[in-house]
Amino acid sequence: MLPLMEQELVDRRGWLSREEYLDCVALSQAMPGVLAVNMATSVGYRLKGLRGAAVAIVGNVLMPIVLILLLAVFFHTLRDNEWVARVFNGLRPAVVALIAAPVFQLSRSAQLTWRTAWIPLLAALLICLFGVSPVWIVLAAIVLGIIVKKLL
């Protein structure tokens, strides 16, 4: 989703610069809620104020709700079907690829290098191996970013 959003918001429409897009992604990920809705709200507000934010929220939420309700009705009758279970098992690798692709794309856009790659790796290790809350990692990154910026 993120590469598509970047292409639409930065390249095609020109509503955001690459730096603004990365800032918007970071802010949207730090906020509670769905990334796409947070991004749409942020861009809608930036372009058209409160009305833009409201329209972006409705436009982002209405169709998925309708589709999920329709799928829930049909899935309830098909959930024990062996073919449906096989399809969902087959989709798992695709989901992993869909998650990995934006990570690599964003790392290029964020100008991540071998010198700075230790930062997200350390954050992932702290979360996965030691159970550190992502909230603490984000707060520590903010504080360290301010300190580094002041020193440089």
Beta strands, then each sheet from edge to edge (+ up, - down):
end
